[in-house]
Amino acid sequence: MRTRFNAALLLLLLGSAWLLSATEAARAHPHVWVAARSQVVFGPDGKIVGLRQAWEFDEMYSAFAVQGLGKDGKPPTREELAPLAKTNVESLAEFDYFTFAKQGGAKLKFKPPVEATLEADDRKIVTFRFFLPLETPVSAKKPFSFQVYDPTYYVSFGFEKKDPVTLAKAPEGCSVSALEPKPLAAEDNKQLTEAFFQNFSPGADFGVKLATRIIVACP
């Protein structure tokens, strides 16, 4: 089940000792915050070939991720974090990499990520970067949309305010826009509050209600 998966997945995701903080995690919902940036990548023929993702994790979660890594107080290198990047790719496959794309109402499939890396900056904040290729490239002459979210809202994804989504090698005239989610209804807010006391998850499809939809279109 999605609810059960999160506890196990987050242990793998960045290899942290998350379960050791279960008492603290139970005090709030969601439990992990991610600031996301996405780049929509076009091929030579003008079709969208995939998404380049960058996920910056919150300070507390990053601290667990880099625990025991690095030397002389310095953040760990990309090489030290490489095994964790590999674990991320493998463990997230079952869950569509928290990335959901559509065109013409049909769900689009992705291939496994490539170029996956984990990096820690001078503040030891961890960022997971990877390229997620579409199984079949698509033309953006018909609107292409995608969202980044955890359906159970255990992990909260939010796009960065500055340059959240960019286009790479896009044909002239292509544009990108963001459709923000509607405010939660009273019943949804109640459901979210109840998750605080129960299973830490307000429902298998709750995350989509809080997810920004990115729309790309070309003339």
Secondary structure, DSSP 8 states (H G I E B T S, - for coil): -HHHHHHHHHHHGGG--GGGGHHHHTTSSSSEEEEEEEEEEE-TTSEEEEEEEEEEE-HHHHHHHTTT-SSTT----HHHHHHHHHHHHHHHGGGGGGEEEEETTEEE-B---EEEEEEE-TT--EEEEEEEEEEEEEETTS-EEEEE--TTSSEEEEE-SSS-EEEES--TT-EEEEE------HHHHHHHHHHHHTTS-S-TT-GGGG--EEEEE--
